[in-house]
Structures are given as structure tokens and as C-alpha cells.
Amino acid sequence: MIIRVKVQAHSTQEKIEEMGQDEYKVWVTAAPADGEANKALIEVLAEHFNIAPSLIRIISGNKSSRKLVELDIDAPIQMDDNDDDTAE
């Protein structure tokens, strides 16, 4: 899935708002220097979509506030050992 994202860096809080179909505005506390805001963006998106950060890739706009981002939401979900619902 590919989404459009408008990033607001240096915010007082991290949050995400859906602006339209496949279009989001994301606020991150990180500064837009040395890729810190991009890393924070990936973390916020990963939490929002409940996927691993490694499944998110910025396609275009690495040095812009407007980005195209690819989310590999069809990847198989990895369950860790702590998610086992069986009683011991």
C-alpha cells in the first residue's frame, strides 16, 4: 500500500491524522536533520498500522515534508513467543 504523508517535524507531540483516502498528516517531535524526522515518521506509522518498521519505506520525499511511503501490510505477521495463548 502506498500512502501520501505530510510530516510536521519539531512538534510537541507525536500523532497521526487521516486527511483522506491514503493521505495522512503526521506530527513528530524529532528535528528534520540527519534523517531523524524520517526515522520518527517510520516509528509512528509502524505503531499506527501495527506493522514492523522494517516493512515501511519512504519512496520519495526524503528531504521534503511531503512524502510517498510504501507500507508492506501484506507481509506475514511474526508472532513472538510471548503471544502464545496456550495455558501452561
N, CA and C atoms as an extended XYZ file, in Angstrom:
264
Properties=species:S:1:pos:R:3:atomname:S:1:resname:S:1:resid:I:1 pbc="F F F"
N         0.853       -1.165        0.000 N   MET     1
C         0.000        0.000        0.000 CA  MET     1
C         0.904        1.235        0.000 C   MET     1
N         0.541        2.211       -0.814 N   ILE     2
C         1.306        3.453       -0.881 CA  ILE     2
C         0.422        4.579       -0.361 C   ILE     2
N         0.989        5.380        0.542 N   ILE     3
C         0.252        6.499        1.117 CA  ILE     3
C         1.023        7.789        0.915 C   ILE     3
N         0.292        8.899        0.955 N   ARG     4
C         0.906       10.226        0.922 CA  ARG     4
C         0.939       10.746        2.345 C   ARG     4
N         2.063       11.341        2.715 N   VAL     5
C         2.230       11.805        4.085 CA  VAL     5
C         2.782       13.227        4.083 C   VAL     5
N         2.181       14.061        4.909 N   LYS     6
C         2.717       15.403        5.187 CA  LYS     6
C         3.269       15.338        6.599 C   LYS     6
N         4.547       15.586        6.756 N   VAL     7
C         5.207       15.487        8.058 CA  VAL     7
C         5.411       16.867        8.655 C   VAL     7
N         5.044       17.001        9.924 N   GLN     8
C         5.301       18.220       10.682 CA  GLN     8
C         6.353       17.875       11.734 C   GLN     8
N         7.595       18.230       11.456 N   ALA     9
C         8.695       17.938       12.376 CA  ALA     9
C         8.735       18.968       13.494 C   ALA     9
N         9.490       18.660       14.539 N   HIS    10
C         9.674       19.557       15.681 CA  HIS    10
C         8.364       19.864       16.400 C   HIS    10
N         7.442       18.911       16.392 N   SER    11
C         6.160       19.085       17.060 CA  SER    11
C         6.320       18.831       18.562 C   SER    11
N         5.352       19.229       19.337 N   THR    12
C         5.393       18.976       20.776 CA  THR    12
C         4.916       17.570       21.114 C   THR    12
N         4.272       16.902       20.141 N   GLN    13
C         3.793       15.542       20.363 CA  GLN    13
C         3.858       14.757       19.063 C   GLN    13
N         3.789       13.436       19.183 N   GLU    14
C         3.747       12.581       18.002 CA  GLU    14
C         2.328       12.073       17.841 C   GLU    14
N         1.760       12.323       16.651 N   LYS    15
C         0.409       11.863       16.377 CA  LYS    15
C         0.218       11.738       14.876 C   LYS    15
N        -0.884       11.082       14.509 N   ILE    16
C        -1.196       10.876       13.101 CA  ILE    16
C        -2.665       11.170       12.883 C   ILE    16
N        -2.968       11.783       11.750 N   GLU    17
C        -4.347       12.119       11.403 CA  GLU    17
C        -4.584       11.750        9.945 C   GLU    17
N        -5.669       11.033        9.697 N   GLU    18
C        -6.017       10.677        8.324 CA  GLU    18
C        -6.696       11.874        7.682 C   GLU    18
N        -6.162       12.337        6.557 N   MET    19
C        -6.687       13.513        5.875 CA  MET    19
C        -7.624       13.138        4.731 C   MET    19
N        -7.507       11.936        4.239 N   GLY    20
C        -8.302       11.447        3.120 CA  GLY    20
C        -7.881       10.023        2.844 C   GLY    20
N        -8.407        9.458        1.762 N   GLN    21
C        -8.040        8.087        1.435 CA  GLN    21
C        -6.546        8.016        1.100 C   GLN    21
N        -5.821        7.219        1.864 N   ASP    22
C        -4.382        7.020        1.676 CA  ASP    22
C        -3.587        8.318        1.811 C   ASP    22
N        -4.088        9.253        2.609 N   GLU    23
C        -3.395       10.522        2.828 CA  GLU    23
C        -3.417       10.849        4.321 C   GLU    23
N        -2.231       11.133        4.874 N   TYR    24
C        -2.089       11.327        6.315 CA  TYR    24
C        -1.234       12.545        6.611 C   TYR    24
N        -1.479       13.132        7.785 N   LYS    25
C        -0.584       14.141        8.329 CA  LYS    25
C        -0.016       13.545        9.604 C   LYS    25
N         1.301       13.631        9.758 N   VAL    26
C         1.987       13.035       10.903 CA  VAL    26
C         2.844       14.098       11.570 C   VAL    26
N         2.684       14.213       12.883 N   TRP    27
C         3.487       15.119       13.688 CA  TRP    27
C         4.534       14.296       14.426 C   TRP    27
N         5.797       14.718       14.351 N   VAL    28
C         6.880       14.041       15.067 CA  VAL    28
C         7.674       15.064       15.860 C   VAL    28
N         8.225       14.639       16.977 N   THR    29
C         8.995       15.550       17.832 CA  THR    29
C        10.422       15.740       17.326 C   THR    29
N        10.888       14.839       16.490 N   ALA    30
C        12.270       14.902       16.006 CA  ALA    30
C        12.478       16.081       15.058 C   ALA    30
N        13.714       16.539       15.016 N   ALA    31
C        14.095       17.623       14.109 CA  ALA    31
C        14.316       17.061       12.705 C   ALA    31
N        14.082       17.880       11.691 N   PRO    32
C        14.294       17.423       10.327 CA  PRO    32
C        15.761       17.519        9.909 C   PRO    32
N        16.626       16.920       10.689 N   ALA    33
C        18.061       16.933       10.393 CA  ALA    33
C        18.613       15.524       10.552 C   ALA    33
N        19.544       15.178        9.715 N   ASP    34
C        20.212       13.879        9.764 CA  ASP    34
C        19.235       12.715        9.687 C   ASP    34
N        18.084       12.898        9.049 N   GLY    35
C        17.123       11.820        8.875 CA  GLY    35
C        16.344       11.457       10.124 C   GLY    35
N        16.474       12.257       11.176 N   GLU    36
C        15.799       11.937       12.440 CA  GLU    36
C        14.282       11.990       12.310 C   GLU    36
N        13.757       12.981       11.602 N   ALA    37
C        12.303       13.078       11.422 CA  ALA    37
C        11.786       11.903       10.588 C   ALA    37
N        12.559       11.457        9.602 N   ASN    38
C        12.146       10.298        8.797 CA  ASN    38
C        12.094        9.036        9.651 C   ASN    38
N        13.072        8.858       10.529 N   LYS    39
C        13.066        7.693       11.425 CA  LYS    39
C        11.861        7.738       12.350 C   LYS    39
N        11.568        8.924       12.881 N   ALA    40
C        10.417        9.085       13.768 CA  ALA    40
C         9.115        8.829       13.007 C   ALA    40
N         9.050        9.288       11.766 N   LEU    41
C         7.872        9.050       10.929 CA  LEU    41
C         7.623        7.558       10.778 C   LEU    41
N         8.664        6.807       10.483 N   ILE    42
C         8.519        5.361       10.306 CA  ILE    42
C         8.032        4.708       11.587 C   ILE    42
N         8.536        5.147       12.719 N   GLU    43
C         8.097        4.595       14.007 CA  GLU    43
C         6.612        4.887       14.269 C   GLU    43
N         6.183        6.116       13.993 N   VAL    44
C         4.782        6.490       14.210 CA  VAL    44
C         3.871        5.686       13.280 C   VAL    44
N         4.263        5.571       12.013 N   LEU    45
C         3.455        4.799       11.062 CA  LEU    45
C         3.407        3.322       11.451 C   LEU    45
N         4.530        2.777       11.893 N   ALA    46
C         4.575        1.363       12.289 CA  ALA    46
C         3.614        1.104       13.444 C   ALA    46
N         3.595        1.996       14.403 N   GLU    47
C         2.697        1.836       15.543 CA  GLU    47
C         1.240        1.986       15.112 C   GLU    47
N         0.968        2.965       14.264 N   HIS    48
C        -0.405        3.219       13.818 CA  HIS    48
C        -0.966        2.042       13.021 C   HIS    48
N        -0.157        1.502       12.098 N   PHE    49
C        -0.616        0.408       11.241 CA  PHE    49
C        -0.317       -0.970       11.821 C   PHE    49
N         0.307       -1.002       12.998 N   ASN    50
C         0.626       -2.248       13.692 CA  ASN    50
C         1.464       -3.195       12.828 C   ASN    50
N         2.519       -2.633       12.242 N   ILE    51
C         3.462       -3.431       11.453 CA  ILE    51
C         4.879       -3.075       11.896 C   ILE    51
N         5.818       -3.906       11.514 N   ALA    52
C         7.221       -3.669       11.862 CA  ALA    52
C         7.762       -2.476       11.068 C   ALA    52
N         8.608       -1.672       11.689 N   PRO    53
C         9.211       -0.540       10.963 CA  PRO    53
C         9.966       -0.979        9.707 C   PRO    53
N        10.485       -2.188        9.706 N   SER    54
C        11.227       -2.678        8.540 CA  SER    54
C        10.330       -2.886        7.321 C   SER    54
N         9.019       -2.858        7.512 N   LEU    55
C         8.069       -3.035        6.416 CA  LEU    55
C         7.592       -1.699        5.837 C   LEU    55
N         8.254       -0.616        6.259 N   ILE    56
C         7.889        0.727        5.803 CA  ILE    56
C         9.083        1.341        5.085 C   ILE    56
N         8.803        1.926        3.899 N   ARG    57
C         9.883        2.509        3.099 CA  ARG    57
C         9.421        3.841        2.516 C   ARG    57
N        10.254        4.861        2.672 N   ILE    58
C         9.967        6.155        2.056 CA  ILE    58
C        10.392        6.073        0.598 C   ILE    58
N         9.423        6.203       -0.306 N   ILE    59
C         9.693        6.082       -1.743 CA  ILE    59
C        10.238        7.390       -2.292 C   ILE    59
N         9.614        8.490       -1.911 N   SER    60
C        10.100        9.797       -2.372 CA  SER    60
C         9.827       10.844       -1.306 C   SER    60
N        10.618       11.893       -1.330 N   GLY    61
C        10.459       12.994       -0.387 CA  GLY    61
C        11.334       12.880        0.838 C   GLY    61
N        12.461       12.193        0.733 N   ASN    62
C        13.361       12.043        1.884 CA  ASN    62
C        13.773       13.375        2.499 C   ASN    62
N        13.858       14.408        1.695 N   LYS    63
C        14.281       15.715        2.210 CA  LYS    63
C        13.159       16.741        2.089 C   LYS    63
N        11.926       16.248        2.074 N   SER    64
C        10.763       17.111        1.952 CA  SER    64
C         9.763       16.771        3.048 C   SER    64
N         8.861       17.691        3.345 N   SER    65
C         7.823       17.391        4.325 CA  SER    65
C         6.705       16.550        3.699 C   SER    65
N         6.636       16.528        2.392 N   ARG    66
C         5.638       15.713        1.686 CA  ARG    66
C         6.323       14.469        1.134 C   ARG    66
N         5.776       13.315        1.481 N   LYS    67
C         6.431       12.055        1.138 CA  LYS    67
C         5.451       11.047        0.568 C   LYS    67
N         5.970       10.138       -0.230 N   LEU    68
C         5.253        8.930       -0.621 CA  LEU    68
C         5.881        7.799        0.169 C   LEU    68
N         5.044        7.030        0.846 N   VAL    69
C         5.541        5.983        1.728 CA  VAL    69
C         4.879        4.668        1.360 C   VAL    69
N         5.685        3.623        1.260 N   GLU    70
C         5.173        2.289        0.971 CA  GLU    70
C         5.100        1.483        2.262 C   GLU    70
N         3.925        0.885        2.505 N   LEU    71
C         3.712        0.023        3.663 CA  LEU    71
C         3.482       -1.393        3.154 C   LEU    71
N         4.299       -2.315        3.592 N   ASP    72
C         4.147       -3.710        3.177 CA  ASP    72
C         3.215       -4.407        4.170 C   ASP    72
N         1.919       -4.052        4.106 N   ILE    73
C         0.973       -4.590        5.077 CA  ILE    73
C         0.556       -6.017        4.761 C   ILE    73
N         0.966       -6.535        3.598 N   ASP    74
C         0.632       -7.906        3.234 CA  ASP    74
C         1.689       -8.905        3.685 C   ASP    74
N         2.743       -8.422        4.328 N   ALA    75
C         3.806       -9.308        4.818 CA  ALA    75
C         3.254      -10.181        5.940 C   ALA    75
N         3.745      -11.408        6.054 N   PRO    76
C         3.271      -12.269        7.143 CA  PRO    76
C         3.640      -11.686        8.502 C   PRO    76
N         2.737      -11.818        9.434 N   ILE    77
C         2.962      -11.300       10.781 CA  ILE    77
C         3.808      -12.283       11.566 C   ILE    77
N         4.854      -11.777       12.206 N   GLN    78
C         5.727      -12.598       13.033 CA  GLN    78
C         5.212      -12.568       14.462 C   GLN    78
N         4.888      -13.705       14.994 N   MET    79
C         4.434      -13.788       16.385 CA  MET    79
C         5.645      -14.095       17.250 C   MET    79
N         5.791      -13.377       18.351 N   ASP    80
C         6.888      -13.718       19.260 CA  ASP    80
C         6.395      -14.722       20.288 C   ASP    80
N         7.305      -15.296       21.043 N   ASP    81
C         6.982      -16.380       21.978 CA  ASP    81
C         6.041      -15.927       23.076 C   ASP    81
N         5.980      -14.650       23.376 N   ASN    82
C         5.134      -14.153       24.456 CA  ASN    82
C         3.668      -14.042       24.060 C   ASN    82
N         3.358      -14.236       22.772 N   ASP    83
C         1.984      -14.121       22.302 CA  ASP    83
C         1.255      -15.470       22.294 C   ASP    83
N         1.849      -16.493       22.867 N   ASP    84
C         1.258      -17.813       22.868 CA  ASP    84
C         0.075      -17.829       23.834 C   ASP    84
N        -1.113      -18.169       23.342 N   ASP    85
C        -2.321      -18.154       24.146 CA  ASP    85
C        -2.580      -19.453       24.883 C   ASP    85
N        -1.711      -20.426       24.753 N   THR    86
C        -1.946      -21.710       25.412 CA  THR    86
C        -1.581      -21.607       26.883 C   THR    86
N        -2.378      -22.270       27.695 N   ALA    87
C        -2.112      -22.274       29.144 CA  ALA    87
C        -1.033      -23.292       29.474 C   ALA    87
N        -0.207      -22.931       30.398 N   GLU    88
C         0.855      -23.864       30.801 CA  GLU    88
C         0.586      -24.458       32.134 C   GLU    88
